[in-house]
C-alpha cells in the first residue's frame, strides 16, 4: 500500500479538519485578505510524541508487508498470497465499517470506482511486488516502492489541470530517478535483459517500479472518493480486488494442487492481511486526522528503513553499497519534493 495514494485521496478533507482545529473560534478570528496567501507554510500541526510513535508503528506495519511476503512465498504462489491478503483485510475492514455505522452506498458508479481502485491500488501493485520479490530481496523491493510519490507527481501533472509540477518538484523527481538508476544499476540491468531475453529475474526491479506507477494512477483516480469515508473506500477496493483475484488464482495457481502451507506461512498471510493492510489503513487514517498529510509523508522515508531492518535481522538479507547509496538519493529526492528541509513553502 502506498502512503502517497491515500494522501492524494483525501487532501482537502484533511486540510479542512486541520485548519478548523487551528483557526480561533468566534467573531474575532483572523481572516486572510482577499487574494493574499497565508504566511503559514504548512497547515499540518506539530508532531507530538504519540504522533511520532504512531508514525513509526505505521512504517513498521507497511515495511513489514515486504517481510511477510518473503516468508509466505516459500509455500504460496503470488496470486494466492495476494488473494489471502486482500480477502482477509476486506473482512476486517467491513467489520470496522459496520461497527462505525457507516452508510453503505448503493450508487453503481461508486462500486465501479471501487473496482478500478481495487485494480490500481491492490491487484496490480500487490501482484507485481510479490512477483518481484520472488527474484529480489524484500529490502530492495521496499526501496524501489518508495518511488511512488515521484510517479504520482508526474501522473498528476499529466492528468490534472491544477497539480502541475513546480521547479522544486521537478528537481525532486529527477533526483529520485537518479537514485533509482543507482539502486538497480540501470545500464547493467538493461545489458543483462538484452543479452539474455529469457532472464526474467532481471525484470523484477522494473516490476516493482511498475507497481509504483500503478499506485500513482490510483492516487490520481481515487480523488473522486474525497467525499467517501476513507475506511469505506479501503473496504470497497479490497473486496473488489478479492473478486478479481479469484479467477486468476483458479486458472494460474490451481491452489487445490498446492501442499498445505506451513504454520509460519499461515501466520505470515495473517500478518500481512491483518497488520500490514487492515490495521495499517485504520492507523493511517487516525494519524492523518491527528498529524496532517504533510507530516504523514514522513512515513515514505521510514518504510524502506523498516523493511531493510526486518530483512537484515530476520531474513539474513544484505544490500550492496550501491543500493544503500541509491536509497539515500531517493530519500533526498523525496525530501526536496516535501520542501521542508531545503526550500521555503513560499518559494516553490
MISE-445126 format. One record per residue (C-alpha): residue number from 1; x, y, z. Coordinates in nm, 2 decimals, m for minus. Last residue first. Example, Ala and Ser with C-alpha at 12.3 -4.5 7.8 and 13.67 -1.06 7.14 Angstrom:
2
   k     xx     yy     zz
   2   1.37  m0.11   0.71
   1   1.23  m0.45   0.78
# end
This chain:
348
   k     xx     yy     zz
 348   0.81   2.66  m0.47
 347   0.94   2.97  m0.28
 346   0.66   3.03  m0.04
 345   0.70   2.68   0.11
 344   1.06   2.77   0.18
 343   1.30   2.52   0.04
 342   1.56   2.27   0.15
 341   1.44   2.08   0.46
 340   1.06   2.15   0.45
 339   1.03   2.10   0.07
 338   0.85   1.77   0.06
 337   0.96   1.73  m0.30
 336   1.32   1.80  m0.20
 335   1.29   1.55   0.08
 334   1.16   1.29  m0.16
 333   1.46   1.35  m0.39
 332   1.69   1.31  m0.09
 331   1.52   0.99   0.00
 330   1.58   0.86  m0.35
 329   1.95   0.96  m0.32
 328   1.98   0.78   0.02
 327   1.82   0.47  m0.13
 326   2.06   0.48  m0.42
 325   2.35   0.49  m0.17
 324   2.22   0.19   0.01
 323   2.17   0.01  m0.33
 322   2.53   0.09  m0.44
 321   2.67  m0.03  m0.10
 320   2.51  m0.37  m0.18
 319   2.23  m0.48   0.05
 318   2.22  m0.79   0.26
 317   1.94  m1.02   0.36
 316   1.96  m1.27   0.65
 315   1.58  m1.30   0.68
 314   1.53  m1.19   1.04
 313   1.77  m0.90   1.12
 312   1.86  m0.80   0.76
 311   1.51  m0.82   0.62
 310   1.34  m0.66   0.92
 309   1.59  m0.38   0.93
 308   1.56  m0.32   0.55
 307   1.18  m0.32   0.56
 306   1.18  m0.07   0.85
 305   1.42   0.16   0.67
 304   1.23   0.12   0.34
 303   0.91   0.23   0.53
 302   1.07   0.52   0.71
 301   1.11   0.78   0.43
 300   0.76   0.73   0.30
 299   0.64   0.76   0.66
 298   0.75   1.12   0.65
 297   0.46   1.20   0.41
 296   0.24   1.18   0.73
 295   0.37   1.52   0.84
 294   0.24   1.68   0.52
 293  m0.09   1.50   0.54
 292  m0.18   1.61   0.89
 291  m0.09   1.49   1.24
 290  m0.41   1.38   1.41
 289  m0.65   1.33   1.12
 288  m0.38   1.16   0.90
 287  m0.27   0.96   1.21
 286  m0.62   0.82   1.26
 285  m0.65   0.75   0.88
 284  m0.31   0.57   0.88
 283  m0.39   0.36   1.19
 282  m0.70   0.22   1.03
 281  m0.53   0.15   0.69
 280  m0.23  m0.01   0.87
 279  m0.47  m0.23   1.08
 278  m0.63  m0.36   0.76
 277  m0.32  m0.40   0.54
 276   0.01  m0.46   0.71
 275  m0.15  m0.59   1.03
 274  m0.44  m0.81   0.94
 273  m0.36  m0.90   0.59
 272   0.02  m0.91   0.60
 271   0.02  m1.08   0.94
 270  m0.25  m1.33   0.86
 269  m0.05  m1.43   0.55
 268   0.27  m1.45   0.75
 267   0.09  m1.66   1.02
 266  m0.02  m1.91   0.75
 265   0.33  m1.93   0.61
 264   0.48  m1.98   0.95
 263   0.24  m2.27   1.02
 262   0.33  m2.45   0.70
 261   0.11  m2.44   0.39
 260  m0.09  m2.75   0.28
 259   0.06  m2.86  m0.04
 258  m0.06  m2.69  m0.36
 257  m0.28  m2.88  m0.61
 256  m0.60  m2.72  m0.48
 255  m0.44  m2.38  m0.53
 254  m0.46  m2.40  m0.91
 253  m0.21  m2.11  m0.93
 252  m0.30  m1.98  m1.29
 251  m0.67  m2.05  m1.36
 250  m0.81  m2.07  m1.01
 249  m0.59  m1.80  m0.87
 248  m0.67  m1.56  m1.16
 247  m1.04  m1.64  m1.13
 246  m1.04  m1.54  m0.75
 245  m0.82  m1.23  m0.80
 244  m1.09  m1.01  m0.94
 243  m1.33  m1.08  m0.65
 242  m1.05  m1.01  m0.40
 241  m0.96  m0.68  m0.58
 240  m1.32  m0.57  m0.54
 239  m1.33  m0.65  m0.17
 238  m1.00  m0.47  m0.11
 237  m1.13  m0.17  m0.30
 236  m1.46  m0.15  m0.11
 235  m1.31  m0.19   0.23
 234  m1.05   0.08   0.17
 233  m1.31   0.31   0.02
 232  m1.53   0.25   0.33
 231  m1.24   0.33   0.56
 230  m1.18   0.65   0.38
 229  m1.54   0.78   0.42
 228  m1.65   0.90   0.08
 227  m1.64   1.27   0.00
 226  m1.28   1.26  m0.14
 225  m1.37   0.95  m0.35
 224  m1.32   1.12  m0.68
 223  m0.96   1.17  m0.57
 222  m0.91   0.80  m0.63
 221  m0.81   0.84  m0.99
 220  m0.50   1.05  m0.91
 219  m0.37   0.83  m0.62
 218  m0.46   0.51  m0.81
 217  m0.25   0.62  m1.10
 216   0.04   0.68  m0.87
 215  m0.01   0.33  m0.71
 214   0.00   0.18  m1.06
 213   0.33   0.37  m1.13
 212   0.47   0.23  m0.80
 211   0.37  m0.12  m0.92
 210   0.56  m0.05  m1.24
 209   0.87   0.02  m1.03
 208   0.82  m0.31  m0.86
 207   0.80  m0.49  m1.19
 206   1.11  m0.30  m1.31
 205   1.31  m0.44  m1.02
 204   1.19  m0.79  m1.12
 203   1.28  m0.77  m1.49
 202   1.63  m0.91  m1.45
 201   1.46  m1.22  m1.30
 200   1.30  m1.29  m1.64
 199   1.64  m1.39  m1.78
 198   1.50  m1.54  m2.10
 197   1.59  m1.23  m2.30
 196   1.95  m1.28  m2.22
 195   2.18  m1.03  m2.38
 194   1.91  m0.76  m2.38
 193   1.80  m0.81  m2.02
 192   2.16  m0.83  m1.89
 191   2.25  m0.51  m2.08
 190   1.95  m0.33  m1.94
 189   2.02  m0.44  m1.58
 188   2.39  m0.34  m1.61
 187   2.30   0.01  m1.75
 186   2.02   0.05  m1.49
 185   2.23  m0.03  m1.18
 184   1.91  m0.11  m0.98
 183   1.98   0.12  m0.69
 182   2.19   0.38  m0.88
 181   1.93   0.42  m1.16
 180   1.66   0.45  m0.89
 179   1.86   0.72  m0.71
 178   1.89   0.92  m1.03
 177   1.51   0.88  m1.05
 176   1.47   1.04  m0.71
 175   1.69   1.34  m0.81
 174   1.48   1.40  m1.12
 173   1.16   1.39  m0.92
 172   1.30   1.62  m0.65
 171   1.43   1.88  m0.91
 170   1.09   1.86  m1.09
 169   0.92   1.91  m0.75
 168   1.11   2.22  m0.67
 167   1.05   2.37  m1.02
 166   0.68   2.32  m0.97
 165   0.50   2.03  m1.14
 164   0.13   2.09  m1.23
 163  m0.15   2.00  m1.00
 162  m0.44   2.21  m1.11
 161  m0.51   2.09  m1.46
 160  m0.49   1.72  m1.40
 159  m0.38   1.41  m1.59
 158  m0.02   1.50  m1.70
 157   0.09   1.67  m1.38
 156  m0.10   1.42  m1.16
 155   0.08   1.14  m1.34
 154   0.42   1.30  m1.29
 153   0.35   1.38  m0.92
 152   0.22   1.03  m0.86
 151   0.53   0.87  m1.03
 150   0.77   1.05  m0.79
 149   0.55   0.98  m0.49
 148   0.56   0.61  m0.56
 147   0.94   0.59  m0.57
 146   0.95   0.43  m0.22
 145   0.85   0.11  m0.39
 144   1.20   0.08  m0.52
 143   1.34   0.09  m0.17
 142   1.08  m0.16  m0.04
 141   1.16  m0.41  m0.32
 140   1.53  m0.38  m0.24
 139   1.45  m0.47   0.13
 138   1.24  m0.76   0.03
 137   1.52  m0.92  m0.17
 136   1.48  m0.98  m0.54
 135   1.36  m1.27  m0.76
 134   1.04  m1.40  m0.60
 133   1.01  m1.05  m0.45
 132   0.92  m0.91  m0.80
 131   0.62  m1.15  m0.82
 130   0.50  m1.01  m0.48
 129   0.56  m0.65  m0.59
 128   0.38  m0.71  m0.92
 127   0.09  m0.89  m0.76
 126   0.05  m0.62  m0.49
 125   0.08  m0.34  m0.75
 124  m0.18  m0.48  m0.99
 123  m0.45  m0.61  m0.75
 122  m0.43  m0.35  m0.48
 121  m0.42   0.02  m0.57
 120  m0.49   0.01  m0.94
 119  m0.72  m0.29  m0.96
 118  m0.91  m0.23  m0.64
 117  m0.93   0.14  m0.73
 116  m1.10   0.04  m1.06
 115  m1.34  m0.19  m0.88
 114  m1.41   0.07  m0.61
 113  m1.50   0.32  m0.88
 112  m1.75   0.07  m1.03
 111  m1.89   0.05  m0.68
 110  m1.92   0.42  m0.66
 109  m2.08   0.44  m1.01
 108  m2.33   0.17  m0.90
 107  m2.48   0.40  m0.64
 106  m2.60   0.19  m0.34
 105  m2.36   0.33  m0.08
 104  m2.30   0.16   0.26
 103  m2.38   0.40   0.54
 102  m2.11   0.39   0.81
 101  m2.23   0.25   1.14
 100  m1.88   0.27   1.29
  99  m1.90  m0.10   1.39
  98  m2.03  m0.19   1.04
  97  m1.74  m0.02   0.87
  96  m1.49  m0.18   1.12
  95  m1.63  m0.52   1.03
  94  m1.60  m0.43   0.66
  93  m1.23  m0.35   0.72
  92  m1.17  m0.69   0.89
  91  m1.34  m0.89   0.61
  90  m1.16  m0.68   0.34
  89  m0.82  m0.75   0.51
  88  m0.88  m1.12   0.50
  87  m0.97  m1.11   0.13
  86  m0.69  m0.86   0.04
  85  m0.40  m1.07   0.19
  84  m0.53  m1.42   0.10
  83  m0.58  m1.31  m0.26
  82  m0.23  m1.16  m0.27
  81  m0.08  m1.49  m0.15
  80  m0.29  m1.70  m0.40
  79  m0.18  m1.47  m0.68
  78   0.19  m1.48  m0.59
  77   0.24  m1.86  m0.54
  76   0.24  m1.99  m0.18
  75   0.48  m2.20   0.02
  74   0.81  m2.01   0.04
  73   0.63  m1.70  m0.08
  72   0.48  m1.66   0.26
  71   0.81  m1.57   0.43
  70   0.92  m1.31   0.17
  69   0.57  m1.16   0.17
  68   0.57  m1.12   0.55
  67   0.89  m0.91   0.53
  66   0.77  m0.70   0.24
  65   0.44  m0.63   0.43
  64   0.65  m0.55   0.74
  63   0.75  m0.22   0.59
  62   0.38  m0.12   0.59
  61   0.34  m0.22   0.96
  60   0.69  m0.10   1.06
  59   0.62   0.24   0.89
  58   0.28   0.26   1.07
  57   0.44   0.19   1.41
  56   0.69   0.46   1.35
  55   0.42   0.71   1.26
  54   0.21   0.61   1.56
  53   0.51   0.67   1.79
  52   0.57   1.01   1.62
  51   0.21   1.10   1.67
  50   0.22   1.00   2.04
  49   0.53   1.21   2.10
  48   0.38   1.52   1.94
  47   0.40   1.61   1.57
  46   0.33   1.98   1.51
  45   0.01   2.06   1.33
  44  m0.03   2.04   0.95
  43  m0.14   2.37   0.78
  42   0.22   2.41   0.64
  41   0.39   2.73   0.54
  40   0.16   2.97   0.73
  39   0.20   3.31   0.57
  38  m0.15   3.29   0.42
  37  m0.17   3.39   0.06
  36  m0.34   3.72  m0.02
  35  m0.61   3.74  m0.29
  34  m0.87   3.87  m0.05
  33  m0.72   3.94   0.29
  32  m0.69   3.64   0.52
  31  m0.94   3.63   0.81
  30  m0.84   3.65   1.17
  29  m1.09   3.50   1.43
  28  m1.25   3.79   1.61
  27  m1.61   3.67   1.55
  26  m1.55   3.34   1.75
  25  m1.32   3.04   1.72
  24  m0.95   3.06   1.66
  23  m0.84   2.86   1.35
  22  m0.61   2.56   1.43
  21  m0.86   2.28   1.46
  20  m1.06   2.40   1.17
  19  m0.74   2.44   0.96
  18  m0.66   2.07   1.03
  17  m1.01   1.94   0.95
  16  m1.01   2.14   0.63
  15  m0.67   2.03   0.53
  14  m0.75   1.66   0.59
  13  m1.07   1.67   0.39
  12  m0.90   1.86   0.11
  11  m0.61   1.62   0.09
  10  m0.82   1.30   0.09
   9  m0.72   1.08  m0.20
   8  m0.37   1.21  m0.26
   7  m0.27   1.14   0.09
   6  m0.41   0.79   0.04
   5  m0.20   0.73  m0.27
   4   0.11   0.89  m0.12
   3   0.11   0.63   0.16
   2   0.11   0.35  m0.09
   1   0.00   0.00   0.00
# end
